Amino acid sequence: MEVHVLASGSDGNCTVIESDGEAIMIDAGISCKRILSLMDRHGIDKESLKAILVTHEHTDHVSGAGATARKLDVPVVANMATFNASDLGNVQHWVYKSNQDLNIGQFHVTPLPTSHNAVEPNCYFTEVDDKKVLVATDTGKFSFQIEHALAVSDVAVVEANYDLDMLVNGPYPYSLKSLIGSERGHMNNIDTGLAIKRTMGENDHRKIFLAHLSKTNNTPDIARQAVSDITGIKRFQVDSLEFPGDSRIIKVRERSGPPSPS
């Protein structure tokens, strides 16, 4: 099982989870052309894609979803409010309700509500056999459900959008700073680090990937260092994209210790 972070940040977000010849895509906030190119670069068979799951309607998460769904002849999976707000054109659409489990091929997916300035935003917790992946961005706080998913995940792609000092002293207008820093905005490095620390187990095996870093209010080095300082996880073990156009393949490894409770 592999997690392919094809894009992450305010310029666009797209993640593919692949297992045994099948794949699902979470968000498609970059162009269809770029998505297809990155799938080729990562060795993802386009015929393997089963669906595109959309977290919410913001452009950096849906701008390429309609075109990619039509090109690859796959459905868009979203709740009705998000689908109606996304303006994706003529696509296949599978509807779900938040907290309603979905089975897409071999993937067992649980949409979990997030706290963001969108109509009905969700993140996704995906399970295949005993392997678990959380992709949780665009939220101002982690709910109990998200923290539980974070605790049991093998790979956690979680938001660390901003450094508080950089946001406060940065160029954004006060109204936007207030929204970003609110519970309907984004997670900062410290809050993300504290959530990871709260959910650490005795035999913690998780791979942590910091996602959706702001170009203006954060840097990969600052984010990784903050999380490392709070959690005690070595800095080189906390990953993120490093530069525009960067992408990542994260392999879900077998657990060496006893499984986490679920």
TORZAGU-571548 format. One line per field, with one value per residue (C-alpha): x, y, z; residue in three letters. Coordinates in nm, 3 decimals. Each point is the difference from the previous one (the first is absolute). Layout:
px (X / ...)
py (Y / ...)
pz (Z / ...)
residuo (ALA / ...)
END
This chain:
px (0.000 / 0.131 / -0.112 / 0.089 / -0.007 / -0.011 / -0.064 / -0.056 / -0.054 / -0.200 / 0.101 / -0.175 / -0.051 / -0.013 / 0.078 / -0.030 / -0.018 / 0.099 / -0.026 / 0.022 / -0.087 / -0.277 / 0.010 / -0.212 / 0.076 / -0.069 / -0.056 / 0.105 / 0.093 / 0.250 / -0.057 / -0.098 / 0.312 / 0.225 / -0.181 / 0.045 / 0.367 / 0.064 / -0.183 / 0.235 / 0.304 / -0.110 / -0.080 / -0.372 / -0.204 / -0.283 / -0.224 / 0.039 / -0.176 / -0.343 / -0.123 / 0.089 / -0.102 / -0.051 / 0.046 / -0.161 / -0.075 / 0.298 / 0.185 / 0.331 / -0.181 / -0.238 / 0.136 / 0.105 / -0.260 / -0.260 / 0.243 / 0.190 / -0.320 / -0.116 / 0.342 / 0.040 / -0.371 / -0.021 / -0.259 / 0.042 / -0.083 / -0.128 / -0.290 / -0.281 / 0.074 / 0.364 / -0.084 / -0.258 / 0.248 / 0.288 / -0.127 / 0.167 / -0.214 / -0.137 / 0.162 / -0.104 / -0.079 / -0.018 / -0.165 / 0.081 / -0.093 / 0.271 / 0.104 / -0.155 / 0.255 / 0.069 / 0.140 / 0.181 / 0.167 / 0.221 / 0.003 / -0.215 / -0.036 / -0.148 / -0.071 / 0.056 / -0.136 / 0.256 / -0.032 / 0.059 / -0.168 / -0.171 / -0.354 / 0.052 / 0.373 / 0.142 / 0.331 / 0.048 / 0.119 / 0.078 / 0.052 / 0.116 / 0.028 / 0.207 / 0.159 / -0.142 / 0.053 / -0.135 / -0.006 / -0.118 / 0.050 / -0.197 / -0.129 / 0.042 / -0.009 / 0.020 / -0.317 / 0.001 / -0.075 / 0.296 / 0.234 / -0.113 / 0.073 / 0.336 / 0.081 / -0.052 / 0.134 / 0.310 / 0.035 / -0.142 / -0.008 / -0.100 / -0.019 / 0.262 / -0.103 / 0.163 / 0.254 / -0.182 / 0.269 / 0.025 / -0.377 / -0.029 / 0.290 / -0.070 / -0.160 / -0.356 / -0.282 / -0.130 / -0.327 / 0.182 / 0.243 / -0.299 / -0.169 / 0.316 / 0.063 / -0.358 / -0.156 / -0.143 / 0.339 / 0.319 / 0.224 / 0.328 / 0.326 / -0.036 / -0.358 / 0.087 / 0.304 / -0.210 / -0.261 / 0.272 / 0.146 / -0.340 / -0.051 / 0.344 / 0.008 / 0.266 / 0.096 / -0.064 / 0.066 / -0.173 / 0.142 / -0.086 / -0.032 / -0.071 / -0.231 / -0.156 / 0.288 / -0.058 / 0.249 / -0.035 / -0.038 / 0.214 / 0.304 / 0.073 / 0.294 / -0.201 / -0.292 / 0.212 / 0.208 / -0.309 / -0.157 / 0.329 / 0.049 / -0.349 / -0.017 / 0.361 / -0.015 / 0.331 / -0.028 / 0.113 / -0.289 / -0.259 / -0.057 / -0.153 / 0.032 / 0.308 / -0.060 / -0.258 / -0.045 / 0.133 / -0.193 / 0.040 / -0.056 / -0.059 / 0.007 / -0.227 / 0.220 / -0.102 / -0.035 / 0.291 / -0.171 / -0.346 / -0.280 / -0.155 / -0.352 / -0.279)
py (0.000 / 0.345 / 0.357 / 0.237 / 0.369 / 0.155 / 0.356 / 0.167 / 0.367 / 0.304 / -0.047 / -0.337 / -0.329 / -0.355 / -0.331 / -0.353 / -0.311 / -0.314 / -0.364 / -0.324 / 0.146 / 0.233 / 0.367 / 0.285 / 0.371 / 0.248 / 0.347 / 0.117 / 0.363 / 0.020 / -0.028 / -0.328 / 0.019 / 0.033 / -0.277 / -0.241 / 0.097 / -0.056 / -0.333 / -0.107 / 0.124 / -0.194 / -0.316 / 0.010 / -0.191 / 0.230 / -0.303 / -0.080 / 0.316 / -0.079 / 0.342 / 0.358 / 0.092 / 0.372 / 0.151 / 0.340 / 0.242 / 0.241 / 0.039 / -0.137 / -0.329 / -0.033 / 0.199 / -0.314 / -0.240 / 0.031 / -0.027 / -0.289 / -0.189 / 0.032 / -0.084 / -0.315 / -0.086 / -0.021 / 0.137 / 0.297 / -0.098 / 0.283 / 0.093 / 0.178 / 0.344 / -0.014 / -0.137 / 0.273 / 0.269 / -0.135 / 0.068 / -0.306 / -0.028 / -0.328 / -0.275 / -0.322 / 0.077 / -0.232 / 0.160 / -0.073 / 0.140 / 0.107 / -0.284 / -0.251 / -0.267 / -0.059 / -0.303 / 0.089 / -0.309 / -0.131 / 0.336 / 0.047 / 0.378 / 0.201 / 0.369 / 0.201 / 0.354 / 0.280 / 0.358 / 0.233 / 0.288 / -0.224 / -0.136 / -0.353 / -0.084 / -0.343 / -0.179 / -0.371 / -0.298 / -0.295 / -0.364 / -0.296 / -0.317 / 0.112 / 0.303 / 0.341 / 0.343 / 0.336 / 0.301 / 0.298 / 0.357 / 0.325 / 0.000 / 0.239 / -0.279 / -0.378 / -0.158 / -0.304 / -0.214 / 0.141 / -0.044 / -0.362 / -0.059 / 0.173 / -0.230 / -0.321 / 0.105 / -0.145 / 0.314 / 0.337 / 0.283 / 0.285 / 0.373 / 0.234 / 0.307 / 0.289 / 0.117 / 0.226 / 0.270 / 0.010 / 0.033 / 0.274 / 0.201 / -0.080 / 0.199 / -0.136 / 0.238 / -0.038 / -0.159 / -0.278 / -0.055 / -0.035 / -0.254 / -0.209 / -0.004 / -0.089 / -0.343 / 0.032 / 0.074 / -0.205 / -0.190 / 0.159 / -0.185 / -0.003 / -0.128 / -0.271 / -0.100 / -0.016 / -0.219 / -0.238 / -0.011 / -0.069 / -0.296 / -0.157 / -0.362 / -0.207 / -0.170 / 0.298 / -0.103 / 0.279 / 0.187 / 0.369 / 0.224 / 0.370 / 0.129 / 0.321 / 0.224 / 0.367 / 0.161 / 0.330 / -0.107 / -0.314 / -0.187 / -0.374 / 0.047 / 0.199 / -0.244 / -0.312 / 0.152 / 0.110 / -0.346 / -0.166 / 0.225 / -0.074 / -0.374 / -0.111 / -0.159 / 0.055 / 0.283 / -0.211 / -0.240 / 0.275 / 0.052 / 0.272 / 0.128 / 0.219 / 0.223 / 0.078 / -0.304 / -0.241 / -0.322 / -0.301 / -0.377 / -0.137 / -0.376 / -0.149 / -0.245 / -0.308 / 0.053 / -0.134 / 0.031 / -0.083 / 0.168 / 0.319 / -0.033 / 0.088)
pz (0.000 / -0.093 / 0.062 / -0.283 / 0.097 / -0.347 / 0.121 / 0.334 / 0.084 / -0.098 / -0.366 / -0.011 / 0.180 / -0.131 / 0.170 / -0.138 / 0.217 / -0.190 / 0.101 / -0.197 / -0.338 / 0.116 / 0.096 / 0.129 / -0.033 / 0.279 / -0.146 / -0.344 / 0.045 / -0.285 / -0.374 / -0.158 / -0.220 / 0.304 / 0.187 / -0.290 / -0.035 / 0.371 / -0.008 / -0.280 / 0.195 / 0.309 / -0.196 / 0.080 / -0.258 / -0.110 / -0.050 / 0.369 / 0.120 / 0.142 / 0.113 / 0.088 / 0.354 / 0.064 / 0.346 / -0.070 / -0.279 / 0.014 / -0.329 / 0.128 / 0.062 / -0.297 / -0.295 / -0.189 / 0.136 / -0.274 / -0.291 / 0.161 / 0.080 / -0.360 / -0.146 / 0.210 / 0.007 / 0.379 / 0.243 / 0.231 / 0.358 / 0.220 / 0.221 / -0.180 / 0.145 / -0.109 / -0.343 / -0.064 / 0.105 / -0.210 / -0.355 / -0.153 / -0.310 / -0.133 / 0.206 / 0.167 / 0.364 / 0.299 / 0.301 / 0.362 / 0.338 / 0.244 / 0.233 / -0.244 / -0.093 / -0.368 / -0.181 / -0.323 / -0.139 / 0.279 / 0.179 / 0.309 / 0.036 / 0.287 / -0.067 / 0.319 / 0.040 / 0.019 / 0.124 / -0.295 / -0.182 / -0.254 / -0.035 / 0.138 / 0.009 / 0.078 / 0.021 / -0.074 / 0.202 / -0.229 / 0.095 / -0.209 / 0.209 / 0.301 / -0.170 / 0.088 / -0.154 / 0.118 / -0.233 / 0.208 / -0.117 / -0.013 / 0.354 / 0.289 / 0.254 / 0.023 / 0.133 / 0.230 / -0.306 / -0.193 / 0.295 / 0.038 / -0.368 / 0.045 / 0.293 / -0.197 / -0.340 / -0.163 / -0.213 / 0.109 / -0.255 / 0.228 / -0.034 / 0.145 / -0.193 / 0.182 / 0.253 / 0.244 / 0.011 / -0.379 / -0.031 / 0.262 / -0.144 / -0.365 / -0.282 / 0.014 / 0.102 / 0.354 / -0.115 / -0.186 / 0.288 / 0.234 / -0.228 / -0.046 / 0.375 / 0.089 / 0.049 / -0.352 / -0.151 / 0.011 / 0.241 / 0.107 / 0.062 / 0.377 / 0.008 / -0.252 / 0.206 / 0.317 / -0.173 / -0.118 / 0.351 / 0.162 / -0.231 / 0.030 / 0.116 / 0.173 / -0.327 / -0.225 / -0.359 / -0.187 / -0.294 / 0.041 / -0.306 / 0.053 / -0.271 / -0.133 / 0.116 / -0.075 / -0.239 / 0.186 / 0.363 / 0.034 / -0.126 / -0.003 / 0.238 / 0.253 / -0.013 / 0.040 / 0.278 / 0.195 / -0.021 / 0.089 / 0.302 / 0.132 / -0.070 / 0.040 / -0.345 / -0.178 / -0.248 / -0.297 / 0.073 / -0.051 / -0.371 / -0.220 / -0.354 / -0.036 / -0.304 / -0.273 / -0.221 / 0.264 / 0.062 / 0.222 / 0.013 / 0.351 / 0.039 / 0.264 / 0.183 / 0.193 / 0.373 / 0.201 / 0.338 / 0.132 / -0.193 / 0.132 / 0.139 / -0.242)
residuo (MET / GLU / VAL / HIS / VAL / LEU / ALA / SER / GLY / SER / ASP / GLY / ASN / CYS / THR / VAL / ILE / GLU / SER / ASP / GLY / GLU / ALA / ILE / MET / ILE / ASP / ALA / GLY / ILE / SER / CYS / LYS / ARG / ILE / LEU / SER / LEU / MET / ASP / ARG / HIS / GLY / ILE / ASP / LYS / GLU / SER / LEU / LYS / ALA / ILE / LEU / VAL / THR / HIS / GLU / HIS / THR / ASP / HIS / VAL / SER / GLY / ALA / GLY / ALA / THR / ALA / ARG / LYS / LEU / ASP / VAL / PRO / VAL / VAL / ALA / ASN / MET / ALA / THR / PHE / ASN / ALA / SER / ASP / LEU / GLY / ASN / VAL / GLN / HIS / TRP / VAL / TYR / LYS / SER / ASN / GLN / ASP / LEU / ASN / ILE / GLY / GLN / PHE / HIS / VAL / THR / PRO / LEU / PRO / THR / SER / HIS / ASN / ALA / VAL / GLU / PRO / ASN / CYS / TYR / PHE / THR / GLU / VAL / ASP / ASP / LYS / LYS / VAL / LEU / VAL / ALA / THR / ASP / THR / GLY / LYS / PHE / SER / PHE / GLN / ILE / GLU / HIS / ALA / LEU / ALA / VAL / SER / ASP / VAL / ALA / VAL / VAL / GLU / ALA / ASN / TYR / ASP / LEU / ASP / MET / LEU / VAL / ASN / GLY / PRO / TYR / PRO / TYR / SER / LEU / LYS / SER / LEU / ILE / GLY / SER / GLU / ARG / GLY / HIS / MET / ASN / ASN / ILE / ASP / THR / GLY / LEU / ALA / ILE / LYS / ARG / THR / MET / GLY / GLU / ASN / ASP / HIS / ARG / LYS / ILE / PHE / LEU / ALA / HIS / LEU / SER / LYS / THR / ASN / ASN / THR / PRO / ASP / ILE / ALA / ARG / GLN / ALA / VAL / SER / ASP / ILE / THR / GLY / ILE / LYS / ARG / PHE / GLN / VAL / ASP / SER / LEU / GLU / PHE / PRO / GLY / ASP / SER / ARG / ILE / ILE / LYS / VAL / ARG / GLU / ARG / SER / GLY / PRO / PRO / SER / PRO / SER)
END
